[in-house]
């Protein structure tokens, strides 16, 4: 007589429902996103899924629903920035975790060139994903309008500049965060506050500069403004430019921690002490800030909440909910640099 065990039978939704003490319909709703399910029922179903070892048959479900059960994380930037800009990797990690929790697949797509945009449009248009998380869109990004025209659910990370159509987005209060940082610098006694602004075709670049200008009011002076593209190299060039133009500055607000890190290097090489001679503040708090010398005061973006909210909005939109927007607060984190 053979003693070898046959293949283990897959647990069914009925068994999950019996263990959880709910209907099969409730189990199905939890598996498909948790809409219209009470928190107690959701917890009970998730525990029953763990107990029974139930696994969704994604192929069968896609045949019934016509959906791919996957969504795209679309970076509209050069590929190298995925590895050199810490913000993007943190957003990717958070989105992957949120999507995995829903039993779905996250696909990484990069469209930093015209050719890559065409490839992405062809891939997404063929129905390989159910929706798109749009990361770092520049003003008048053509893919946003195309996705909307095609009826493909899309959520933008940040306000999509230059696009007036209905699209979901999640953002921190860019201008409010900048005002908070500049106010902190002023309250610490700084009077000649410069800024390294980001690119003006991005929401972070534009609205953080607007916040800086609004907080200074009548004290705003264009001589104290230099521009970068969020990169380390541009931060170095902008800080050098500011010291040549306004050597009496006593504080700098950089629109990203990466540019602030370069500002610290330039200030040190010029003989300025931080924060004794020049205070420095950044924006992001993506992990780099606390490793700098001195540790950087910055505005904290809740990247984990941003990723999770983007995924929630996208799944709601896939289920038929109209687009909506969410704005979150950026919190001041005070460290030794300011």
TORSEBA-621968 format. One record per residue (C-alpha): residue number from 1; x, y, z. Coordinates in steps of 0.5 Angstrom, whole numbers, plus 500, padded with zeros to 3 digits. Example, Ala and Ser with C-alpha at 12.3 -4.5 7.8 and 13.67 -1.06 7.14 Angstrom:
BEGIN
<rec seq="1" xx="525" yy="491" zz="516"/>
<rec seq="2" xx="527" yy="498" zz="514"/>
END
This chain:
BEGIN
<rec seq="1" xx="500" yy="500" zz="500"/>
<rec seq="2" xx="503" yy="507" zz="498"/>
<rec seq="3" xx="504" yy="511" zz="504"/>
<rec seq="4" xx="505" yy="518" zz="500"/>
<rec seq="5" xx="501" yy="523" zz="501"/>
<rec seq="6" xx="497" yy="526" zz="495"/>
<rec seq="7" xx="497" yy="533" zz="493"/>
<rec seq="8" xx="494" yy="538" zz="499"/>
<rec seq="9" xx="487" yy="540" zz="497"/>
<rec seq="10" xx="486" yy="548" zz="496"/>
<rec seq="11" xx="482" yy="551" zz="502"/>
<rec seq="12" xx="475" yy="554" zz="499"/>
<rec seq="13" xx="472" yy="560" zz="500"/>
<rec seq="14" xx="466" yy="556" zz="504"/>
<rec seq="15" xx="471" yy="554" zz="509"/>
<rec seq="16" xx="474" yy="561" zz="510"/>
<rec seq="17" xx="467" yy="563" zz="511"/>
<rec seq="18" xx="465" yy="558" zz="516"/>
<rec seq="19" xx="472" yy="559" zz="520"/>
<rec seq="20" xx="470" yy="567" zz="520"/>
<rec seq="21" xx="463" yy="566" zz="522"/>
<rec seq="22" xx="461" yy="570" zz="516"/>
<rec seq="23" xx="458" yy="569" zz="509"/>
<rec seq="24" xx="462" yy="567" zz="503"/>
<rec seq="25" xx="460" yy="574" zz="500"/>
<rec seq="26" xx="463" yy="578" zz="505"/>
<rec seq="27" xx="470" yy="573" zz="504"/>
<rec seq="28" xx="469" yy="575" zz="497"/>
<rec seq="29" xx="469" yy="583" zz="498"/>
<rec seq="30" xx="475" yy="582" zz="503"/>
<rec seq="31" xx="479" yy="579" zz="498"/>
<rec seq="32" xx="477" yy="584" zz="493"/>
<rec seq="33" xx="479" yy="590" zz="497"/>
<rec seq="34" xx="475" yy="590" zz="503"/>
<rec seq="35" xx="469" yy="595" zz="501"/>
<rec seq="36" xx="463" yy="595" zz="505"/>
<rec seq="37" xx="466" yy="590" zz="510"/>
<rec seq="38" xx="466" yy="592" zz="517"/>
<rec seq="39" xx="472" yy="592" zz="521"/>
<rec seq="40" xx="471" yy="586" zz="525"/>
<rec seq="41" xx="469" yy="582" zz="519"/>
<rec seq="42" xx="475" yy="584" zz="515"/>
<rec seq="43" xx="479" yy="582" zz="521"/>
<rec seq="44" xx="476" yy="575" zz="522"/>
<rec seq="45" xx="476" yy="574" zz="515"/>
<rec seq="46" xx="484" yy="575" zz="515"/>
<rec seq="47" xx="485" yy="571" zz="521"/>
<rec seq="48" xx="481" yy="565" zz="517"/>
<rec seq="49" xx="485" yy="566" zz="511"/>
<rec seq="50" xx="491" yy="565" zz="515"/>
<rec seq="51" xx="488" yy="559" zz="519"/>
<rec seq="52" xx="486" yy="555" zz="513"/>
<rec seq="53" xx="492" yy="557" zz="508"/>
<rec seq="54" xx="487" yy="560" zz="503"/>
<rec seq="55" xx="490" yy="563" zz="497"/>
<rec seq="56" xx="486" yy="566" zz="491"/>
<rec seq="57" xx="486" yy="563" zz="485"/>
<rec seq="58" xx="488" yy="570" zz="481"/>
<rec seq="59" xx="488" yy="566" zz="474"/>
<rec seq="60" xx="481" yy="564" zz="475"/>
<rec seq="61" xx="479" yy="571" zz="478"/>
<rec seq="62" xx="482" yy="575" zz="472"/>
<rec seq="63" xx="478" yy="570" zz="467"/>
<rec seq="64" xx="471" yy="572" zz="471"/>
<rec seq="65" xx="473" yy="580" zz="472"/>
<rec seq="66" xx="477" yy="581" zz="466"/>
<rec seq="67" xx="482" yy="584" zz="470"/>
<rec seq="68" xx="489" yy="583" zz="471"/>
<rec seq="69" xx="490" yy="583" zz="478"/>
<rec seq="70" xx="496" yy="588" zz="478"/>
<rec seq="71" xx="497" yy="595" zz="478"/>
<rec seq="72" xx="503" yy="599" zz="475"/>
<rec seq="73" xx="508" yy="604" zz="479"/>
<rec seq="74" xx="510" yy="608" zz="473"/>
<rec seq="75" xx="516" yy="613" zz="474"/>
<rec seq="76" xx="516" yy="618" zz="469"/>
<rec seq="77" xx="524" yy="620" zz="471"/>
<rec seq="78" xx="530" yy="617" zz="468"/>
<rec seq="79" xx="532" yy="610" zz="471"/>
<rec seq="80" xx="538" yy="612" zz="475"/>
<rec seq="81" xx="533" yy="616" zz="479"/>
<rec seq="82" xx="530" yy="610" zz="482"/>
<rec seq="83" xx="537" yy="608" zz="485"/>
<rec seq="84" xx="539" yy="615" zz="487"/>
<rec seq="85" xx="533" yy="619" zz="489"/>
<rec seq="86" xx="531" yy="616" zz="496"/>
<rec seq="87" xx="524" yy="618" zz="495"/>
<rec seq="88" xx="522" yy="614" zz="490"/>
<rec seq="89" xx="525" yy="607" zz="493"/>
<rec seq="90" xx="521" yy="609" zz="499"/>
<rec seq="91" xx="515" yy="610" zz="495"/>
<rec seq="92" xx="516" yy="604" zz="491"/>
<rec seq="93" xx="517" yy="600" zz="497"/>
<rec seq="94" xx="511" yy="602" zz="501"/>
<rec seq="95" xx="506" yy="601" zz="495"/>
<rec seq="96" xx="509" yy="594" zz="494"/>
<rec seq="97" xx="507" yy="593" zz="501"/>
<rec seq="98" xx="500" yy="596" zz="500"/>
<rec seq="99" xx="499" yy="592" zz="494"/>
<rec seq="100" xx="501" yy="585" zz="497"/>
<rec seq="101" xx="497" yy="586" zz="502"/>
<rec seq="102" xx="491" yy="586" zz="497"/>
<rec seq="103" xx="494" yy="580" zz="494"/>
<rec seq="104" xx="495" yy="583" zz="488"/>
<rec seq="105" xx="502" yy="584" zz="484"/>
<rec seq="106" xx="506" yy="591" zz="483"/>
<rec seq="107" xx="509" yy="592" zz="476"/>
<rec seq="108" xx="515" yy="597" zz="476"/>
<rec seq="109" xx="515" yy="601" zz="469"/>
<rec seq="110" xx="519" yy="607" zz="467"/>
<rec seq="111" xx="518" yy="612" zz="462"/>
<rec seq="112" xx="523" yy="618" zz="462"/>
<rec seq="113" xx="524" yy="618" zz="455"/>
<rec seq="114" xx="519" yy="619" zz="449"/>
<rec seq="115" xx="521" yy="612" zz="447"/>
<rec seq="116" xx="519" yy="609" zz="454"/>
<rec seq="117" xx="513" yy="613" zz="454"/>
<rec seq="118" xx="510" yy="610" zz="448"/>
<rec seq="119" xx="512" yy="603" zz="450"/>
<rec seq="120" xx="509" yy="604" zz="457"/>
<rec seq="121" xx="502" yy="607" zz="453"/>
<rec seq="122" xx="502" yy="600" zz="449"/>
<rec seq="123" xx="503" yy="596" zz="455"/>
<rec seq="124" xx="498" yy="599" zz="459"/>
<rec seq="125" xx="493" yy="600" zz="453"/>
<rec seq="126" xx="493" yy="592" zz="452"/>
<rec seq="127" xx="490" yy="591" zz="459"/>
<rec seq="128" xx="496" yy="588" zz="463"/>
<rec seq="129" xx="495" yy="593" zz="469"/>
<rec seq="130" xx="488" yy="595" zz="472"/>
<rec seq="131" xx="491" yy="602" zz="474"/>
<rec seq="132" xx="497" yy="606" zz="475"/>
<rec seq="133" xx="500" yy="610" zz="480"/>
<rec seq="134" xx="504" yy="616" zz="477"/>
<rec seq="135" xx="510" yy="618" zz="480"/>
<rec seq="136" xx="514" yy="625" zz="479"/>
<rec seq="137" xx="510" yy="627" zz="474"/>
<rec seq="138" xx="512" yy="634" zz="471"/>
<rec seq="139" xx="508" yy="639" zz="468"/>
<rec seq="140" xx="504" yy="637" zz="462"/>
<rec seq="141" xx="506" yy="630" zz="463"/>
<rec seq="142" xx="503" yy="627" zz="456"/>
<rec seq="143" xx="501" yy="620" zz="460"/>
<rec seq="144" xx="497" yy="623" zz="465"/>
<rec seq="145" xx="492" yy="626" zz="459"/>
<rec seq="146" xx="493" yy="619" zz="455"/>
<rec seq="147" xx="491" yy="615" zz="461"/>
<rec seq="148" xx="485" yy="619" zz="463"/>
<rec seq="149" xx="483" yy="619" zz="455"/>
<rec seq="150" xx="483" yy="611" zz="455"/>
<rec seq="151" xx="479" yy="611" zz="462"/>
<rec seq="152" xx="485" yy="607" zz="465"/>
<rec seq="153" xx="484" yy="609" zz="473"/>
<rec seq="154" xx="490" yy="613" zz="475"/>
<rec seq="155" xx="493" yy="616" zz="482"/>
<rec seq="156" xx="498" yy="622" zz="481"/>
<rec seq="157" xx="503" yy="623" zz="487"/>
<rec seq="158" xx="503" yy="630" zz="487"/>
<rec seq="159" xx="498" yy="635" zz="484"/>
<rec seq="160" xx="499" yy="634" zz="476"/>
<rec seq="161" xx="501" yy="641" zz="474"/>
<rec seq="162" xx="498" yy="643" zz="467"/>
<rec seq="163" xx="492" yy="638" zz="467"/>
<rec seq="164" xx="485" yy="640" zz="469"/>
<rec seq="165" xx="481" yy="634" zz="468"/>
<rec seq="166" xx="479" yy="629" zz="473"/>
<rec seq="167" xx="485" yy="625" zz="476"/>
<rec seq="168" xx="486" yy="623" zz="483"/>
<rec seq="169" xx="492" yy="625" zz="487"/>
<rec seq="170" xx="496" yy="625" zz="494"/>
<rec seq="171" xx="500" yy="630" zz="496"/>
<rec seq="172" xx="503" yy="633" zz="502"/>
<rec seq="173" xx="502" yy="641" zz="503"/>
<rec seq="174" xx="508" yy="643" zz="499"/>
<rec seq="175" xx="507" yy="650" zz="501"/>
<rec seq="176" xx="505" yy="649" zz="508"/>
<rec seq="177" xx="511" yy="645" zz="509"/>
<rec seq="178" xx="515" yy="650" zz="506"/>
<rec seq="179" xx="512" yy="656" zz="510"/>
<rec seq="180" xx="513" yy="652" zz="517"/>
<rec seq="181" xx="521" yy="651" zz="515"/>
<rec seq="182" xx="522" yy="658" zz="514"/>
<rec seq="183" xx="518" yy="660" zz="520"/>
<rec seq="184" xx="522" yy="656" zz="524"/>
<rec seq="185" xx="528" yy="659" zz="521"/>
<rec seq="186" xx="526" yy="666" zz="522"/>
<rec seq="187" xx="524" yy="664" zz="530"/>
<rec seq="188" xx="531" yy="662" zz="531"/>
<rec seq="189" xx="533" yy="669" zz="529"/>
<rec seq="190" xx="535" yy="668" zz="522"/>
<rec seq="191" xx="534" yy="674" zz="518"/>
<rec seq="192" xx="537" yy="673" zz="511"/>
<rec seq="193" xx="534" yy="666" zz="509"/>
<rec seq="194" xx="536" yy="664" zz="502"/>
<rec seq="195" xx="533" yy="658" zz="498"/>
<rec seq="196" xx="535" yy="652" zz="493"/>
<rec seq="197" xx="528" yy="651" zz="490"/>
<rec seq="198" xx="526" yy="645" zz="486"/>
<rec seq="199" xx="525" yy="645" zz="478"/>
<rec seq="200" xx="519" yy="649" zz="477"/>
<rec seq="201" xx="515" yy="644" zz="473"/>
<rec seq="202" xx="514" yy="640" zz="479"/>
<rec seq="203" xx="509" yy="641" zz="484"/>
<rec seq="204" xx="514" yy="640" zz="490"/>
<rec seq="205" xx="519" yy="645" zz="486"/>
<rec seq="206" xx="513" yy="650" zz="485"/>
<rec seq="207" xx="509" yy="650" zz="491"/>
<rec seq="208" xx="515" yy="650" zz="496"/>
<rec seq="209" xx="518" yy="656" zz="493"/>
<rec seq="210" xx="511" yy="659" zz="493"/>
<rec seq="211" xx="511" yy="657" zz="501"/>
<rec seq="212" xx="518" yy="660" zz="502"/>
<rec seq="213" xx="516" yy="667" zz="498"/>
<rec seq="214" xx="509" yy="667" zz="502"/>
<rec seq="215" xx="512" yy="666" zz="509"/>
<rec seq="216" xx="517" yy="672" zz="508"/>
<rec seq="217" xx="512" yy="677" zz="505"/>
<rec seq="218" xx="515" yy="684" zz="504"/>
<rec seq="219" xx="522" yy="681" zz="506"/>
<rec seq="220" xx="522" yy="676" zz="499"/>
<rec seq="221" xx="528" yy="678" zz="495"/>
<rec seq="222" xx="530" yy="674" zz="489"/>
<rec seq="223" xx="537" yy="675" zz="490"/>
<rec seq="224" xx="536" yy="670" zz="495"/>
<rec seq="225" xx="533" yy="664" zz="490"/>
<rec seq="226" xx="537" yy="659" zz="486"/>
<rec seq="227" xx="534" yy="653" zz="483"/>
<rec seq="228" xx="536" yy="646" zz="482"/>
<rec seq="229" xx="533" yy="639" zz="480"/>
<rec seq="230" xx="533" yy="636" zz="487"/>
<rec seq="231" xx="540" yy="632" zz="485"/>
<rec seq="232" xx="546" yy="633" zz="489"/>
<rec seq="233" xx="550" yy="636" zz="483"/>
<rec seq="234" xx="545" yy="642" zz="482"/>
<rec seq="235" xx="545" yy="643" zz="490"/>
<rec seq="236" xx="552" yy="644" zz="490"/>
<rec seq="237" xx="552" yy="649" zz="484"/>
<rec seq="238" xx="546" yy="653" zz="487"/>
<rec seq="239" xx="549" yy="653" zz="494"/>
<rec seq="240" xx="556" yy="656" zz="491"/>
<rec seq="241" xx="552" yy="661" zz="487"/>
<rec seq="242" xx="548" yy="664" zz="493"/>
<rec seq="243" xx="555" yy="665" zz="497"/>
<rec seq="244" xx="557" yy="669" zz="491"/>
<rec seq="245" xx="551" yy="673" zz="490"/>
<rec seq="246" xx="549" yy="674" zz="497"/>
<rec seq="247" xx="555" yy="672" zz="502"/>
<rec seq="248" xx="551" yy="675" zz="508"/>
<rec seq="249" xx="546" yy="670" zz="508"/>
<rec seq="250" xx="545" yy="666" zz="515"/>
<rec seq="251" xx="540" yy="661" zz="513"/>
<rec seq="252" xx="538" yy="656" zz="507"/>
<rec seq="253" xx="532" yy="652" zz="506"/>
<rec seq="254" xx="533" yy="647" zz="500"/>
<rec seq="255" xx="527" yy="644" zz="497"/>
<rec seq="256" xx="530" yy="637" zz="498"/>
<rec seq="257" xx="534" yy="633" zz="503"/>
<rec seq="258" xx="539" yy="631" zz="497"/>
<rec seq="259" xx="540" yy="639" zz="495"/>
<rec seq="260" xx="541" yy="641" zz="503"/>
<rec seq="261" xx="546" yy="635" zz="504"/>
<rec seq="262" xx="550" yy="639" zz="498"/>
<rec seq="263" xx="549" yy="645" zz="501"/>
<rec seq="264" xx="552" yy="643" zz="507"/>
<rec seq="265" xx="559" yy="641" zz="504"/>
<rec seq="266" xx="559" yy="647" zz="500"/>
<rec seq="267" xx="558" yy="651" zz="506"/>
<rec seq="268" xx="564" yy="647" zz="510"/>
<rec seq="269" xx="569" yy="648" zz="504"/>
<rec seq="270" xx="567" yy="656" zz="505"/>
<rec seq="271" xx="569" yy="656" zz="512"/>
<rec seq="272" xx="562" yy="657" zz="514"/>
<rec seq="273" xx="559" yy="653" zz="521"/>
<rec seq="274" xx="553" yy="650" zz="521"/>
<rec seq="275" xx="548" yy="652" zz="524"/>
<rec seq="276" xx="553" yy="658" zz="528"/>
<rec seq="277" xx="554" yy="662" zz="521"/>
<rec seq="278" xx="549" yy="659" zz="517"/>
<rec seq="279" xx="542" yy="655" zz="519"/>
<rec seq="280" xx="540" yy="649" zz="514"/>
<rec seq="281" xx="533" yy="646" zz="513"/>
<rec seq="282" xx="531" yy="641" zz="508"/>
<rec seq="283" xx="525" yy="637" zz="506"/>
<rec seq="284" xx="523" yy="630" zz="505"/>
<rec seq="285" xx="526" yy="626" zz="511"/>
<rec seq="286" xx="527" yy="620" zz="507"/>
<rec seq="287" xx="533" yy="617" zz="511"/>
<rec seq="288" xx="539" yy="621" zz="509"/>
<rec seq="289" xx="537" yy="627" zz="513"/>
<rec seq="290" xx="539" yy="624" zz="520"/>
<rec seq="291" xx="546" yy="621" zz="517"/>
<rec seq="292" xx="549" yy="628" zz="515"/>
<rec seq="293" xx="554" yy="632" zz="519"/>
<rec seq="294" xx="550" yy="636" zz="522"/>
<rec seq="295" xx="544" yy="632" zz="522"/>
<rec seq="296" xx="539" yy="636" zz="518"/>
<rec seq="297" xx="533" yy="639" zz="520"/>
<rec seq="298" xx="527" yy="638" zz="515"/>
<rec seq="299" xx="520" yy="637" zz="513"/>
<rec seq="300" xx="518" yy="630" zz="514"/>
<rec seq="301" xx="514" yy="627" zz="508"/>
<rec seq="302" xx="509" yy="621" zz="511"/>
<rec seq="303" xx="512" yy="616" zz="505"/>
<rec seq="304" xx="508" yy="610" zz="508"/>
<rec seq="305" xx="502" yy="614" zz="509"/>
<rec seq="306" xx="502" yy="617" zz="502"/>
<rec seq="307" xx="504" yy="610" zz="498"/>
<rec seq="308" xx="498" yy="606" zz="502"/>
<rec seq="309" xx="493" yy="612" zz="500"/>
<rec seq="310" xx="495" yy="612" zz="493"/>
<rec seq="311" xx="494" yy="605" zz="493"/>
<rec seq="312" xx="487" yy="605" zz="496"/>
<rec seq="313" xx="485" yy="611" zz="492"/>
<rec seq="314" xx="487" yy="607" zz="486"/>
<rec seq="315" xx="483" yy="601" zz="488"/>
<rec seq="316" xx="477" yy="605" zz="489"/>
<rec seq="317" xx="477" yy="608" zz="482"/>
<rec seq="318" xx="478" yy="601" zz="479"/>
<rec seq="319" xx="472" yy="599" zz="483"/>
<rec seq="320" xx="468" yy="605" zz="480"/>
<rec seq="321" xx="469" yy="611" zz="485"/>
<rec seq="322" xx="470" yy="618" zz="482"/>
<rec seq="323" xx="477" yy="621" zz="482"/>
<rec seq="324" xx="479" yy="625" zz="489"/>
<rec seq="325" xx="485" yy="628" zz="492"/>
<rec seq="326" xx="488" yy="628" zz="499"/>
<rec seq="327" xx="493" yy="633" zz="502"/>
<rec seq="328" xx="497" yy="631" zz="508"/>
<rec seq="329" xx="501" yy="635" zz="513"/>
<rec seq="330" xx="509" yy="635" zz="513"/>
<rec seq="331" xx="511" yy="635" zz="520"/>
<rec seq="332" xx="517" yy="639" zz="522"/>
<rec seq="333" xx="523" yy="635" zz="525"/>
<rec seq="334" xx="528" yy="639" zz="528"/>
<rec seq="335" xx="535" yy="637" zz="528"/>
<rec seq="336" xx="542" yy="640" zz="529"/>
<rec seq="337" xx="543" yy="644" zz="523"/>
<rec seq="338" xx="537" yy="649" zz="524"/>
END
